[in-house]
Amino acid sequence: MASIFMSFIHEEETVAKLVNDYIRIIIGLNIDTFMSSNETAIYAGEDWMKRICEELKTAKVLVSMLSPTSVQRPWINFEAGAAWMQNTKVIPVCFGGLTIDGLPKPYSILQAVEIETHQGAHYLFNSIAHHLGITLLKMPIFSDDLPSYWSDADKKENKLFVSKYKSLNLFLKIAWKNIQSNRNPSS
């Protein structure tokens, strides 16, 4: 069973997959996540509802991917509610124009993140690490004005992490644009 349950709506799967991949890139490849769309998570012939319920019961963290569309869908709210009732940490992750200030209750009582900012992405990864009992991540400095006392190795490490956060941000923008164009094919 996975430590992290990724909750999302089908048409926004590419964003959820990106966040899932970056959780593993930033925190560690040994992090186990559950995504119901993954064909190795639920096999043909399995009772998919039973499997989802089993994963919800054992997950330590539920990452709830919330856009203006998904936050209105019953299924994503069902998964968040089921996790919450199990005392699983539910992390609302805003994207696609939904902001923390725009979250409806009960999401608005939870500490949420806006994944499309470097700080928001870092906060998500650090929060997951905290809830899983993993060493917290150092916050990269997103400017060229690095402390003068940093070694070349520190500067190189910072540059590597900054590039990961910047690539996540770029890929999220591309994925969201593709989702929007698929919803509105005439635009």
trRosetta pair geometry for C-beta under 8 A, 3 or more apart (Angstrom, degrees):
i j d omega theta_ij theta_ji phi_ij phi_ji
1 32 8.0 116 116 118 35 137
1 34 7.7 -26 -168 -57 60 132
1 54 6.8 -122 -108 143 118 94
1 55 6.2 180 -149 -115 92 59
1 58 3.9 5 151 100 151 152
1 59 7.4 -123 161 -61 103 56
2 5 6.4 131 90 -73 118 61
2 32 4.4 -141 -127 130 73 95
2 33 5.4 63 -166 -161 136 12
2 34 3.8 -169 30 -35 148 93
2 55 6.1 17 37 -148 101 103
2 58 7.5 117 54 98 48 105
2 59 6.1 2 92 -100 82 88
3 31 6.6 -93 56 -163 126 75
3 32 5.5 105 10 64 87 84
3 33 7.4 -52 60 -82 72 49
3 59 6.5 92 170 -146 23 61
3 60 4.9 -17 -166 23 78 111
3 61 6.7 28 146 25 78 92
3 132 5.7 56 166 -115 142 116
4 23 6.7 -133 108 156 174 160
4 31 6.6 22 3 166 128 107
4 32 7.1 166 27 95 82 50
4 33 4.3 -32 77 -111 106 81
4 34 7.0 -177 92 19 54 71
4 59 6.4 69 -137 -153 10 106
4 60 7.2 -41 -71 57 53 82
4 61 5.0 -18 -112 73 76 101
4 62 7.7 150 -163 -96 57 26
4 63 6.2 19 -175 -10 106 109
4 128 6.6 12 -98 -149 130 122
4 132 7.8 -43 -56 -70 97 128
5 33 7.5 164 -86 -163 18 69
5 34 5.0 -18 -113 61 64 110
5 55 5.6 130 -103 143 114 105
5 56 6.1 61 -106 -96 169 56
5 59 3.9 -52 -22 -95 108 164
5 61 7.2 -174 26 95 70 51
5 62 4.6 -22 69 -110 105 75
5 63 7.2 -179 84 23 50 68
5 79 7.3 -153 138 178 128 118
5 83 6.6 -157 61 -92 140 132
5 88 7.5 13 23 169 124 153
6 16 5.2 120 165 -176 123 111
6 19 7.3 152 -132 87 121 108
6 20 5.2 -32 -76 -80 155 114
6 33 5.7 43 -26 174 108 116
6 34 6.6 -167 19 83 77 53
6 35 4.7 -11 58 -90 125 84
6 63 5.3 -18 -113 64 61 107
6 65 7.0 25 -175 -22 84 114
7 62 5.7 27 -14 -180 122 101
7 63 6.6 178 24 83 76 51
7 64 4.7 -16 69 -110 121 62
7 65 6.4 -172 88 16 60 77
7 76 5.5 122 155 -143 107 78
7 79 4.4 176 -124 105 130 143
7 80 6.4 176 106 -58 170 77
7 83 7.8 -112 -43 -17 141 141
8 12 5.4 -128 -179 89 108 99
8 13 6.1 135 112 -97 133 49
8 15 7.1 179 -141 76 141 92
8 16 3.7 -92 -34 -65 162 144
8 35 7.8 -4 28 -140 116 96
8 65 4.1 8 -96 48 94 130
8 70 6.7 -53 -155 -131 55 151
8 76 6.9 16 -129 -105 12 116
9 12 5.1 61 64 25 83 104
9 13 7.9 -104 98 -49 43 68
9 65 7.9 -129 11 87 66 105
9 69 6.9 -102 47 116 154 103
9 70 4.5 -157 -4 -111 119 98
9 73 5.4 106 -86 17 130 168
9 75 7.1 119 -102 68 82 116
9 76 5.9 -63 -54 -47 86 122
10 13 5.8 -14 -166 -41 39 111
10 37 7.1 137 -122 -86 73 125
11 69 7.8 -46 75 117 120 149
11 179 6.4 113 148 -148 88 99
11 182 7.1 -163 -164 102 107 130
11 183 7.3 89 162 -73 143 97
12 15 5.1 -32 174 32 87 116
12 16 6.4 91 120 -20 82 99
12 65 6.4 -171 120 125 127 128
12 67 6.0 -170 -106 1 155 137
12 69 7.3 165 -45 74 129 120
12 70 5.9 -66 19 -56 151 128
12 96 7.5 -74 -127 -40 129 153
12 179 5.9 36 -106 -128 67 149
13 16 5.5 -60 -148 41 39 112
13 17 6.0 41 155 -23 73 105
13 37 5.4 28 -134 -11 133 174
14 17 5.7 -50 -144 35 31 112
14 18 6.5 37 153 -22 62 103
14 175 4.4 -165 121 -151 115 114
14 178 6.8 -13 64 79 164 128
14 179 6.8 -156 45 -61 118 103
15 18 5.7 -52 -152 32 32 114
15 19 6.5 28 153 -14 65 105
15 65 6.2 146 107 -169 110 139
15 67 7.7 97 55 -51 165 124
15 95 6.1 174 -174 102 144 155
15 96 7.4 -60 -87 -45 165 113
15 172 6.4 61 -132 -137 90 78
15 175 5.0 155 -75 124 69 136
15 176 6.5 54 -82 -71 122 76
15 179 7.0 -25 -29 -38 111 146
16 19 5.9 -55 -148 39 32 108
16 20 6.1 36 152 -22 65 109
16 35 6.6 142 135 -128 119 122
16 37 7.9 110 85 23 133 132
16 65 4.9 -107 -88 -25 92 162
17 20 5.4 -54 -144 39 31 116
17 21 6.2 34 155 -21 65 104
17 35 7.1 69 -91 -143 71 167
17 37 7.9 -76 -67 78 104 131
18 21 5.8 -55 -148 35 28 110
18 22 6.3 19 157 -12 64 109
18 168 6.8 134 163 -147 107 76
18 171 5.3 177 -137 123 135 121
18 172 6.1 176 116 -81 155 70
18 175 5.8 -123 -25 -29 144 160
19 22 5.9 -59 -145 42 30 106
19 23 6.4 42 151 -29 64 99
19 63 6.8 -166 130 149 132 146
19 65 6.7 176 27 -94 152 117
19 93 6.8 87 -140 150 161 163
19 115 6.4 -48 -101 -146 120 153
19 124 7.7 -61 -158 141 112 155
19 168 8.0 78 -98 -159 53 115
20 23 5.7 -46 -152 24 30 115
20 24 7.0 21 153 -10 60 105
20 33 5.3 -177 -149 112 102 161
20 35 6.0 -26 -94 -55 162 133
20 63 8.0 174 -81 67 72 147
21 24 5.9 -64 -160 40 33 107
21 25 6.2 31 147 -20 70 109
22 25 5.1 -48 -135 39 41 114
22 26 5.7 29 166 -11 73 108
22 121 7.3 -46 137 -164 145 117
22 125 7.6 -89 134 -79 93 119
22 164 7.2 139 -143 170 99 100
22 168 4.9 54 -104 -105 154 125
23 26 6.5 -63 -140 45 20 98
23 27 5.6 -15 176 17 62 119
23 31 6.0 -111 135 99 99 151
23 33 6.5 96 81 -62 141 141
23 63 7.6 -119 -70 -46 146 161
23 124 8.0 -86 -92 132 91 107
23 125 6.6 -176 -120 -110 60 83
23 128 6.3 -37 -142 93 111 171
24 27 6.8 -57 -110 55 19 87
24 28 6.8 -64 -158 92 52 32
24 29 5.2 56 177 -113 99 46
24 31 5.3 -149 -102 54 69 107
24 33 7.2 -102 -55 -5 105 124
25 29 7.7 38 -87 -73 35 76
25 164 6.3 -174 131 -152 125 126
26 125 4.6 -50 112 -136 142 149
26 137 6.8 -10 165 -97 102 160
26 161 7.9 78 -128 -139 92 88
26 164 6.3 147 -84 142 90 144
27 31 5.3 48 95 -43 120 146
27 125 5.7 -163 -55 -163 97 95
27 128 6.3 -76 -72 97 154 118
27 129 5.5 -166 -125 -77 112 96
27 132 7.9 71 -178 49 143 145
27 134 6.3 73 -167 106 106 160
27 137 7.4 -97 -98 -53 65 125
28 31 5.3 119 75 -27 80 94
28 134 7.2 -146 7 -150 130 149
31 128 7.9 43 -147 146 147 127
31 132 7.4 -23 -124 -146 103 174
34 38 7.7 -137 -164 34 45 127
34 41 5.7 121 -152 -144 73 131
34 55 4.5 -177 161 -160 173 140
34 59 6.8 -103 25 -84 126 118
35 38 4.5 92 75 -18 94 107
35 41 6.0 -171 67 -26 53 159
36 41 6.2 -130 -118 102 27 137
36 42 6.1 13 -154 -4 68 132
36 48 7.0 79 -160 -170 112 108
36 51 7.9 133 -121 102 91 110
36 52 5.9 5 -95 -93 126 106
37 41 7.7 49 58 39 30 131
38 41 4.0 81 76 -9 101 112
38 42 7.7 111 76 16 66 73
39 42 7.6 -80 -142 64 31 60
39 43 7.4 65 174 -104 67 53
40 43 7.6 13 -136 -72 32 84
41 51 7.6 134 146 152 80 134
41 55 8.0 18 -177 -77 111 151
42 46 5.2 -139 -168 73 78 137
42 48 5.1 57 -173 -117 150 85
42 51 5.1 149 -106 89 103 160
42 52 7.8 -13 -74 -51 138 78
43 46 5.1 98 61 -19 69 118
46 50 7.7 -128 165 61 85 103
46 51 5.6 35 150 -40 127 136
47 50 3.9 39 106 17 116 119
47 51 6.5 155 88 -18 64 85
48 51 5.6 -56 -147 37 34 112
48 52 6.3 35 156 -20 68 104
49 52 5.8 -52 -148 35 31 110
49 53 6.4 31 153 -17 64 106
50 53 5.8 -57 -150 38 30 111
50 54 6.4 33 152 -21 65 105
51 54 5.6 -52 -148 34 32 113
51 55 6.4 30 154 -17 65 105
52 55 5.8 -56 -149 38 31 110
52 56 6.3 33 152 -21 65 106
52 79 7.5 -82 174 -106 117 104
53 56 5.6 -53 -145 36 32 113
53 57 6.4 35 155 -24 64 104
53 82 7.2 -104 -124 -174 70 149
54 57 5.8 -55 -152 31 30 113
54 58 6.7 3 160 0 64 112
55 58 6.4 -73 -146 46 29 95
55 59 6.0 41 160 -41 69 106
56 59 6.1 -42 -135 15 27 115
56 62 7.4 23 -132 -87 77 126
56 79 6.5 -141 -100 -151 126 75
56 82 4.8 6 168 120 150 122
56 83 5.5 -113 -159 -75 93 75
56 86 6.6 155 146 -3 82 150
56 88 7.3 -122 -176 -5 65 158
57 86 5.8 -165 -128 -119 47 149
59 62 5.8 86 115 -67 142 76
59 83 6.5 -40 74 -124 122 110
59 86 8.0 89 57 94 80 144
59 88 5.4 45 92 -138 89 142
60 88 6.5 174 -173 -140 16 85
60 89 6.7 11 150 23 64 101
60 131 5.9 158 140 144 106 102
60 132 5.9 119 94 -94 147 71
61 88 6.7 175 -95 177 15 93
61 89 4.8 -25 -111 71 71 103
61 90 8.0 157 -163 -86 55 24
61 91 6.4 6 -171 -4 102 114
61 128 5.6 133 143 -128 175 79
61 131 4.9 106 -73 103 116 145
61 132 6.8 -63 -14 -54 126 92
62 79 6.7 177 -161 144 138 96
62 80 6.4 170 120 -112 142 58
62 83 3.9 -21 -23 -144 150 171
62 88 5.3 73 -15 126 102 126
62 89 7.1 -178 25 89 68 51
62 90 4.9 -15 66 -110 108 69
62 91 7.0 176 85 24 54 69
63 91 5.4 -20 -112 67 59 107
63 93 5.8 16 -176 -14 88 131
63 124 7.5 64 -129 -166 116 114
63 128 7.4 -11 -72 -87 114 121
64 76 6.4 112 -157 177 96 101
64 79 7.3 165 -106 95 97 106
64 80 5.0 28 -95 -87 143 114
64 90 5.9 23 -16 -173 124 92
64 91 6.6 176 21 80 80 48
64 92 5.2 -34 73 -105 113 53
64 93 6.3 164 77 18 52 79
64 107 7.4 -130 97 -115 146 116
65 70 6.4 1 106 103 76 169
65 76 7.7 -99 63 -138 67 133
65 93 5.4 -29 -105 71 51 111
65 95 6.8 -26 -165 26 84 120
66 70 5.5 -145 -132 86 43 110
66 71 4.6 56 -160 -72 102 96
66 76 7.3 149 -93 149 75 144
66 92 5.4 -9 4 -164 140 90
66 93 6.3 148 21 70 81 51
66 94 5.5 -38 80 -97 100 54
66 95 7.3 132 74 25 50 71
66 98 5.6 -100 127 99 88 156
66 103 7.1 51 126 -112 156 96
66 107 6.8 85 -87 -143 167 160
66 112 8.0 -48 43 -149 137 129
67 70 4.7 81 39 14 81 101
67 71 6.8 -150 71 -14 35 88
67 94 7.8 118 -92 -159 39 54
67 95 5.7 -46 -85 80 84 74
67 96 3.7 4 -131 59 111 138
67 97 7.0 56 -162 46 82 82
67 98 5.4 176 -153 -4 31 122
68 71 6.6 -51 -141 27 20 111
68 72 7.6 12 158 -11 51 110
68 96 6.4 -122 8 112 82 104
68 97 5.4 -27 -23 87 120 109
68 98 5.0 180 -55 -64 63 96
68 102 7.6 -33 -95 138 85 143
69 72 6.4 -78 -172 34 33 105
69 73 7.1 33 145 -33 69 107
69 96 7.6 -46 16 119 94 148
70 73 5.4 -49 -154 15 46 119
70 76 5.2 57 173 -14 94 166
71 76 7.3 -86 -101 91 28 137
71 77 7.9 75 -168 -64 45 98
71 98 6.2 137 -20 -122 136 155
71 103 7.2 -143 -135 -131 146 63
71 104 6.5 137 161 19 122 105
71 107 7.1 -74 -140 1 111 159
73 76 5.0 72 78 13 104 103
73 77 6.9 179 92 -5 55 92
74 77 5.7 -72 -153 45 33 110
74 78 5.9 41 152 -30 73 105
75 78 5.3 -48 -147 29 34 117
75 79 6.6 31 156 -17 65 101
76 79 5.9 -49 -150 35 33 110
76 80 6.5 33 151 -16 64 106
77 80 5.7 -52 -145 39 34 111
77 81 6.1 35 156 -19 66 108
78 81 5.9 -59 -148 38 26 110
78 82 6.3 26 156 -19 64 108
79 82 5.8 -53 -145 36 30 111
79 83 6.3 28 156 -17 64 107
80 83 5.9 -58 -149 38 29 110
80 84 6.1 32 154 -23 65 109
80 90 5.3 83 -154 -146 86 140
80 92 7.9 32 -126 -82 140 84
80 107 7.4 -23 173 -82 160 92
81 84 5.5 -54 -143 36 30 114
81 85 6.3 30 157 -19 65 105
82 85 5.9 -56 -150 35 29 110
82 86 6.7 21 152 -13 62 109
83 86 5.7 -65 -155 40 34 108
83 88 3.9 -78 -176 66 87 129
83 90 5.3 127 100 -79 123 101
84 87 7.7 37 -180 -77 34 23
84 88 6.9 -83 -69 55 25 79
84 90 5.3 -29 -73 -22 87 139
84 106 7.6 47 -115 106 171 144
89 127 7.9 -163 153 158 140 101
89 131 4.7 -99 27 -130 159 147
90 110 5.9 -68 90 -127 95 162
91 110 7.3 -160 -117 151 32 127
91 111 7.7 -33 -126 88 75 78
91 112 7.2 133 -175 -123 60 51
91 113 6.7 6 175 9 105 108
91 124 6.6 121 157 -135 143 82
91 127 6.0 132 -110 115 139 138
91 128 7.2 -75 -9 -70 162 81
92 100 7.9 124 101 -118 120 73
92 103 6.0 67 147 -124 160 143
92 107 4.5 90 -82 -161 151 109
92 110 5.6 124 -2 84 108 122
92 112 3.9 -35 77 -115 104 108
92 113 7.4 167 91 27 60 61
93 112 7.2 -171 -77 -166 25 83
93 113 5.5 -13 -116 68 67 95
93 115 5.1 39 -176 -42 103 118
93 124 6.2 46 -108 -111 112 135
94 98 4.5 -132 -153 103 95 91
94 99 5.8 92 159 -129 156 17
94 100 5.8 -130 -8 -60 150 56
94 102 7.5 117 -134 59 137 99
94 103 6.9 -102 -77 -65 120 103
94 112 6.0 62 -21 156 104 124
94 113 6.9 -163 24 95 81 43
94 114 4.8 -33 72 -104 109 66
94 115 6.8 -177 71 5 50 80
94 120 7.9 -78 57 -164 90 146
95 98 6.7 17 52 46 28 94
95 114 7.4 138 -77 -160 54 60
95 115 5.0 -28 -73 49 108 113
95 116 5.7 126 -126 -38 80 103
95 172 6.6 -111 -149 -171 131 123
95 176 6.9 -140 155 -85 106 128
96 176 5.2 -174 -98 -135 83 122
96 179 7.4 -51 -111 79 130 141
98 102 5.3 -133 -157 84 67 127
98 103 7.2 81 170 -75 108 67
99 102 4.8 91 53 8 73 104
99 103 7.8 -108 100 -27 46 77
99 114 6.2 -6 -135 -95 64 127
100 103 5.9 -30 -162 -9 40 116
100 108 7.9 116 174 -125 66 72
100 112 4.8 166 -119 79 95 119
100 113 7.7 -2 -77 -104 113 4
100 114 6.0 -90 -31 -48 95 100
103 107 4.3 -113 179 105 117 113
103 108 4.3 162 98 -76 101 76
103 112 5.9 162 -47 -28 158 166
104 107 6.1 66 69 36 55 105
104 108 6.3 -110 133 -23 13 111
105 108 5.2 -61 -79 36 57 107
105 109 6.4 46 -132 -20 85 99
106 109 5.6 -45 -171 26 69 112
106 110 7.3 62 139 -18 78 101
107 110 5.8 -66 -163 34 45 109
107 112 6.6 51 166 -75 95 132
108 112 7.8 -48 -115 -16 38 133
111 127 7.6 -169 106 -120 121 144
113 120 4.5 135 179 -167 90 86
113 121 7.6 131 162 -70 131 24
113 123 5.0 180 -113 91 121 113
113 124 4.6 -156 80 -64 170 91
113 127 7.3 -150 -44 10 133 144
114 117 5.4 46 99 10 103 106
114 120 4.1 -99 72 -106 61 157
115 120 5.4 -131 -84 123 17 118
115 121 5.6 69 -157 -83 62 74
115 124 6.1 13 -101 -27 85 152
115 172 6.6 -175 121 -121 107 156
116 120 6.7 17 45 61 42 142
116 121 7.9 108 -44 -48 6 98
116 169 6.5 93 -161 -134 57 83
116 172 5.8 -155 -105 117 80 146
116 173 7.6 96 -140 -66 109 78
117 120 4.1 90 57 5 91 106
117 121 6.9 -159 86 -7 47 82
117 169 7.8 34 -122 -107 14 119
118 121 5.9 -55 -149 36 30 110
118 122 6.3 28 154 -17 64 108
118 140 7.6 -88 174 70 123 108
118 142 5.3 94 103 -74 168 152
118 162 7.9 0 -142 -138 139 68
118 165 4.7 65 -133 158 91 136
118 166 7.5 -7 -92 -69 113 59
118 169 6.8 -43 -69 -55 73 133
119 122 5.7 -56 -147 39 31 111
119 123 6.2 34 153 -22 65 107
120 123 5.6 -53 -145 35 30 113
120 124 6.5 34 153 -21 63 102
121 124 5.7 -51 -153 32 32 113
121 125 6.5 25 154 -13 65 106
121 165 5.6 155 83 -138 142 94
121 168 5.8 121 -137 102 155 146
121 169 7.3 -107 -30 -63 147 85
122 125 5.9 -58 -147 40 32 107
122 126 6.0 28 157 -16 68 111
122 137 6.9 -135 -158 92 86 125
122 139 5.7 74 173 -123 152 80
122 140 7.2 -147 -93 24 135 85
122 165 6.8 -13 -55 -106 91 135
123 126 5.8 -56 -139 42 28 109
123 127 6.0 31 158 -23 64 109
124 127 5.8 -58 -146 35 25 110
124 128 6.5 24 157 -17 63 105
125 128 5.9 -53 -149 36 30 110
125 129 6.4 33 152 -19 64 106
125 137 5.9 -1 117 15 112 150
126 129 5.5 -52 -147 37 33 114
126 130 6.3 38 152 -23 65 104
126 136 5.4 39 -150 -153 94 92
126 137 5.2 -117 -88 39 84 96
126 139 7.9 -19 -60 -74 143 82
127 130 5.6 -51 -149 34 31 115
127 131 6.4 25 156 -14 65 107
128 131 5.9 -59 -146 40 30 106
128 132 6.2 15 158 -7 66 114
128 134 8.0 0 118 40 71 124
129 132 6.1 -70 -146 47 26 102
129 134 4.1 -93 -157 76 79 105
129 135 6.8 -49 174 79 125 34
129 136 5.6 141 104 -106 131 48
129 137 6.1 144 -3 -19 163 91
130 133 7.8 34 177 -68 28 26
130 134 7.6 -76 -47 52 20 70
130 136 6.2 25 -70 -87 85 99
138 161 7.8 -128 81 -52 90 174
140 158 5.3 137 -143 -153 88 74
140 161 4.1 -167 -72 104 133 120
140 162 4.9 -172 159 -65 145 74
140 165 6.5 -156 47 -2 141 139
141 145 7.5 -110 157 76 129 65
141 146 5.8 143 77 -105 145 75
141 147 7.9 162 -34 -12 164 81
141 158 5.8 -7 36 -161 86 134
141 162 7.6 -42 74 -73 46 121
142 162 5.8 150 -108 -128 65 109
142 165 7.4 -82 -93 86 115 142
143 146 7.7 -180 88 -53 74 59
146 150 5.4 -59 152 28 114 147
146 154 7.9 157 176 116 132 103
146 155 5.7 113 120 -111 170 93
146 158 6.5 144 -113 76 131 164
147 150 4.9 111 74 -27 87 99
150 154 4.0 -125 -167 89 98 133
150 155 5.3 119 124 -54 125 82
150 158 7.5 -13 -168 -12 155 137
151 154 4.8 104 51 3 72 99
151 155 7.2 -136 97 -2 42 86
152 155 5.6 -54 -149 38 35 112
152 156 6.2 36 152 -21 67 107
153 156 5.6 -54 -145 37 31 112
153 157 6.3 32 154 -19 65 106
154 157 5.8 -55 -147 37 30 111
154 158 6.3 31 153 -20 64 106
155 158 5.7 -53 -148 36 30 112
155 159 6.4 33 153 -21 64 106
156 159 5.7 -52 -148 34 31 113
156 160 6.5 34 152 -22 63 104
157 160 5.7 -53 -152 32 32 114
157 161 6.6 26 154 -13 65 106
158 161 5.9 -59 -150 40 32 106
158 162 6.1 33 154 -21 67 108
159 162 5.7 -53 -143 37 29 113
159 163 6.4 32 156 -21 63 105
160 163 5.9 -56 -152 33 27 111
160 164 6.8 29 150 -20 62 103
161 164 5.6 -51 -152 31 37 113
161 165 6.6 31 154 -14 67 103
162 165 5.9 -58 -151 39 33 107
162 166 6.1 31 153 -18 67 109
163 166 5.6 -54 -141 40 31 111
163 167 6.2 31 158 -19 65 106
164 167 6.0 -55 -146 37 27 107
164 168 6.5 31 153 -21 62 104
165 168 5.6 -50 -149 33 33 114
165 169 6.5 35 152 -20 64 104
166 169 5.6 -53 -150 35 33 113
166 170 6.4 32 152 -18 65 106
167 170 5.6 -52 -145 38 35 112
167 171 6.1 32 157 -16 67 108
168 171 5.9 -60 -145 41 28 108
168 172 6.2 32 155 -23 65 107
169 172 5.8 -53 -148 33 28 113
169 173 6.7 29 154 -19 62 104
170 173 5.9 -56 -155 33 31 111
170 174 6.5 27 152 -15 65 106
171 174 5.6 -54 -147 39 35 111
171 175 6.1 35 155 -20 68 107
172 175 5.8 -55 -143 39 29 110
172 176 6.1 27 158 -18 65 108
173 176 6.0 -56 -145 37 27 108
173 177 6.3 29 155 -20 63 108
174 177 5.7 -56 -149 35 29 112
174 178 6.5 29 153 -18 64 106
175 178 5.7 -57 -152 36 31 112
175 179 6.4 33 151 -21 66 104
176 179 5.5 -50 -148 34 35 113
176 180 6.3 35 153 -18 66 105
177 180 5.8 -54 -149 37 31 112
177 181 6.4 28 154 -17 65 106
178 181 5.8 -55 -144 38 31 108
178 182 6.4 30 155 -18 64 106
179 182 5.8 -58 -151 37 30 109
179 183 6.5 26 152 -17 64 107
180 183 5.7 -57 -149 37 32 110
180 184 6.3 -18 166 27 68 106
180 187 7.7 -57 143 79 94 131
181 184 6.5 -76 -135 66 28 74
181 185 6.8 65 165 -106 65 44
181 187 6.7 -131 -120 79 65 88
182 185 6.8 11 -145 -72 28 82
184 187 4.3 14 127 14 117 117
